[in-house]
Amino acid sequence: MVGTYGEISCFRLKSGSWQARARYCDVDGVVRQYRKNGETKTKARANLKAFFVEHTGTFGDGALTPDDTVQDLLDLWFKKMEQADGGPRAETLGYYRSHVRWILDPDKTEHPLGAYQLRHVRPVILQAALDSAGVSADMRKKIRSVLIRAFNLAVFHEAINGNPASAVPSVPVPRNKKKPVSVKDLDAVRAAIREWANAEKRNGPKSVDLPDIVEMLIATGMRIGELLALRWSDIELTPPPERRDDDGWFPRLMVNGQITSKGKRVGYGKTHAAIRPIALPDWAAALLRRRKVA
């Protein structure tokens, strides 16, 4: 099997030192004999074993080598993701970059990984970087996911034999029990927002739109970015001519995009299912009619 070695034999040399020998199956499938010396039989055997641990051969395509660093690997992986058809969006890749900073930045972890050569990366090294970063279980899960995908690229280019990130134990993310908001509490929040928005003696800018935004979030269950991306062309408040006599018609809107974290409107959602129609209750439709007239 590739990456395995046979029985180690030790011989004493004329110089008095020892030599350990064993046959090793390289990544190209060819079995070769390797030798390492040591002052004692134990040291010679240990030196040969250490060599096998680091040895991955040089039979890859050259895109990555065992001597390349973790930073080199991540740079190549992000480049390939940017160029891939149907790959992650630019905003998503931005999130991925912010995730891995936790294990690359010396200010964030006591064991930054960027300078490690790929041949030297072990699961315990990755875990030490994650542990010292002190991130939440959810962030740890995200970082581990990026590392697994990046190190898969290193395996593909035969820079390493196995994926060390896959062996890092996953941490279960605690799930908080969902607690529904009572109608009483919801009404209290709505009233407080209206009072805050209309306050005469309040520091800071006035926000006449905030109460309506909150009302629409309650009415539709939309994400804030989806709501702010709505256009009048996405909203149907009166029936089209062909459905004026249709008792089954109702006011609706079509979620057709979102506002990104950079304030840009894009014509896609967080997932494929995000592009969807939503029926509007009468009071939400009345709110929109009022705003359209205004």
C-alpha positions in Angstrom: 0.0 0.0 0.0 1.3 3.5 -0.9 2.9 5.3 2.1 3.7 2.1 4.1 7.0 0.3 4.8 8.0 -3.2 5.5 10.1 -4.7 8.3 13.1 -2.6 9.4 16.4 -4.4 9.5 19.4 -3.0 11.4 23.1 -3.6 10.7 26.2 -2.5 12.5 28.7 -0.7 10.2 32.5 -0.9 10.3 32.6 2.6 11.6 30.7 1.4 14.7 27.5 3.3 13.9 24.2 1.5 12.9 22.2 1.5 9.7 18.5 0.8 9.5 17.0 -0.4 6.2 13.4 -1.0 5.0 11.4 -1.0 1.8 8.9 1.7 1.3 6.0 2.0 -1.2 6.2 5.5 -2.7 3.3 7.5 -4.0 4.0 6.3 -7.5 3.4 2.8 -6.4 7.1 1.8 -6.8 8.7 0.0 -3.8 12.1 1.4 -2.9 14.6 0.6 -0.2 15.7 3.4 2.1 18.5 3.6 4.6 19.3 5.8 7.6 22.2 5.8 10.0 22.5 6.4 13.7 24.9 6.2 16.6 22.9 3.4 18.1 20.6 0.8 16.7 17.6 2.6 18.3 18.6 5.9 16.8 19.1 4.5 13.4 15.6 2.9 13.5 14.1 6.1 14.8 15.8 8.2 12.1 14.4 5.8 9.4 10.9 6.0 10.9 11.1 9.8 11.0 12.1 9.9 7.4 9.1 7.7 6.4 6.8 10.1 8.3 8.0 13.1 6.4 8.6 11.3 3.0 5.9 11.8 0.4 8.0 11.6 -2.7 8.2 14.1 -5.5 5.9 12.7 -8.0 3.1 15.3 -8.0 2.4 17.8 -10.7 4.4 20.6 -9.2 1.5 22.8 -8.3 2.2 22.0 -4.6 5.2 20.3 -3.0 5.8 19.0 0.6 8.1 22.0 1.1 5.3 24.5 0.4 3.7 26.2 3.4 0.1 26.2 4.7 -0.1 29.8 3.5 0.9 28.7 0.0 -1.7 26.0 0.1 -4.5 28.4 1.2 -3.4 31.0 -1.4 -3.7 28.4 -4.1 -7.0 27.1 -2.8 -8.6 30.5 -2.7 -7.3 31.3 -6.2 -8.9 28.1 -7.5 -12.2 28.8 -5.7 -12.3 32.3 -7.3 -11.8 30.8 -10.8 -14.1 27.8 -10.4 -17.4 27.7 -12.3 -20.2 27.5 -9.8 -17.8 28.0 -6.9 -18.4 30.0 -3.8 -19.4 33.7 -4.3 -16.8 36.4 -3.6 -18.7 37.4 -0.4 -18.6 33.8 0.8 -14.8 33.5 0.1 -14.4 36.7 2.1 -16.0 35.0 5.0 -13.7 32.0 4.5 -10.6 34.3 4.6 -11.8 35.9 7.8 -12.3 32.4 9.3 -8.8 31.2 8.6 -7.2 34.4 9.9 -7.9 32.9 13.4 -5.2 30.2 12.8 -2.8 32.3 10.6 -2.6 35.6 12.5 0.0 35.5 15.4 -2.2 38.0 17.2 -5.1 35.5 17.3 -3.4 32.2 18.0 -0.2 31.1 19.8 0.4 28.5 17.1 0.0 30.3 13.7 0.1 27.8 10.9 1.1 29.9 7.9 4.8 29.1 7.9 4.4 25.4 8.5 5.6 23.2 5.6 2.9 20.8 4.4 5.2 17.8 5.2 5.3 18.8 8.9 1.6 19.5 9.4 -0.1 17.0 11.8 -3.6 16.9 13.2 -2.3 17.8 16.7 -0.7 20.9 15.2 -3.9 22.0 13.6 -5.8 21.3 16.9 -3.3 23.4 18.9 -3.8 26.3 16.6 -7.6 26.0 17.0 -7.4 25.6 20.7 -5.2 28.6 21.3 -7.4 30.8 19.0 -10.1 30.5 21.6 -12.9 30.6 19.0 -16.5 29.4 19.5 -17.5 25.9 18.6 -19.4 27.3 15.6 -16.3 29.2 14.3 -14.1 26.2 15.0 -16.4 24.1 12.8 -16.1 26.7 10.0 -12.3 26.9 10.2 -12.0 23.1 10.2 -14.3 22.9 7.1 -12.1 25.3 5.1 -8.9 23.4 6.2 -10.3 20.1 5.1 -11.2 21.4 1.7 -7.8 23.1 1.3 -5.8 20.1 2.4 -7.8 17.9 0.0 -6.2 20.1 -2.7 -2.8 19.2 -1.3 -3.6 15.5 -1.4 -4.9 15.9 -5.0 -1.5 17.4 -6.1 0.3 14.7 -4.2 2.1 17.1 -1.9 0.9 15.0 1.1 -0.4 11.5 1.5 -3.4 12.2 3.7 -5.5 15.0 5.0 -4.5 16.1 8.5 -7.5 18.4 9.0 -9.9 15.4 8.5 -8.4 13.8 11.6 -9.0 16.9 13.8 -11.9 16.0 16.1 -15.1 17.9 15.2 -16.7 19.8 18.0 -20.5 19.6 18.2 -22.2 23.0 18.0 -24.7 23.4 20.8 -28.2 24.1 19.6 -30.2 26.6 21.5 -33.8 25.7 22.0 -36.0 28.0 20.0 -38.4 30.1 22.1 -41.4 31.6 20.4 -42.1 35.3 21.0 -45.4 35.9 22.6 -47.9 38.3 21.0 -47.7 40.5 24.1 -43.9 40.8 23.9 -44.0 41.4 20.1 -46.5 44.2 20.5 -44.3 45.7 23.2 -41.3 45.7 20.9 -43.3 47.2 18.1 -44.6 50.0 20.4 -41.1 50.7 21.7 -39.7 51.0 18.2 -42.4 53.4 17.2 -41.9 55.5 20.3 -38.1 55.6 19.7 -38.5 56.5 16.1 -40.9 59.3 16.8 -39.3 60.7 19.9 -38.8 64.5 19.8 -36.0 64.7 22.3 -33.7 61.9 21.2 -30.0 62.1 20.2 -29.0 60.8 16.8 -30.7 60.7 13.5 -34.5 60.2 13.1 -35.5 56.9 11.6 -39.1 57.1 10.3 -38.5 53.9 8.2 -37.5 51.6 11.1 -41.0 50.9 12.4 -42.2 49.9 8.9 -39.1 47.7 8.4 -39.8 45.8 11.6 -43.5 45.4 10.6 -42.5 43.9 7.3 -40.0 41.6 8.9 -42.7 40.3 11.2 -45.2 40.0 8.3 -43.0 38.1 6.0 -40.2 36.4 8.0 -37.7 37.7 5.5 -34.0 38.4 6.2 -33.2 42.0 6.6 -31.0 42.0 3.5 -33.8 40.5 1.5 -36.3 43.1 2.7 -34.0 46.0 1.9 -33.4 44.7 -1.6 -37.1 44.7 -2.5 -38.1 46.8 -5.5 -41.7 47.9 -6.4 -41.4 45.6 -9.4 -41.1 42.6 -6.9 -44.4 43.5 -5.2 -48.0 42.9 -6.4 -50.5 44.9 -4.4 -53.3 44.9 -6.9 -54.4 42.0 -9.2 -53.2 42.1 -12.8 -56.0 42.6 -15.4 -56.3 38.9 -16.2 -57.0 38.2 -12.5 -59.3 41.0 -11.4 -62.2 38.6 -11.1 -60.1 35.8 -9.5 -61.2 35.3 -5.9 -58.0 33.3 -5.3 -55.7 36.3 -5.9 -53.9 37.8 -2.9 -51.2 40.4 -2.4 -47.7 39.0 -2.6 -44.1 39.8 -3.1 -41.2 38.0 -4.7 -37.9 37.7 -2.8 -35.6 38.4 -5.7 -32.2 39.3 -4.2 -30.4 40.7 -1.1 -28.2 43.5 0.1 -24.7 42.2 0.8 -22.6 43.2 3.8 -20.9 45.8 1.5 -24.2 47.5 0.8 -24.5 46.2 -2.8 -27.8 44.7 -4.2 -27.3 41.3 -5.8 -29.9 39.2 -7.7 -29.4 36.0 -5.7 -30.1 34.8 -2.1 -28.2 33.1 0.6 -29.4 29.7 -0.9 -31.2 28.6 -4.0 -34.4 28.4 -2.0 -34.1 32.1 -1.0 -35.7 33.2 -4.3 -39.4 32.6 -3.3 -42.9 34.2 -3.3 -44.4 35.4 0.0 -48.1 36.0 0.6 -48.8 39.3 2.3 -51.3 39.7 5.1 -53.8 42.6 4.6 -52.2 44.9 7.1 -48.7 44.5 5.5 -50.2 45.1 2.0 -51.9 48.3 3.4 -48.5 49.4 4.9 -46.9 49.1 1.4 -49.7 50.9 -0.3 -49.3 53.8 2.1 -45.5 53.9 1.4 -46.0 53.7 -2.3 -48.4 56.6 -2.3 -46.1 58.6 -0.1 
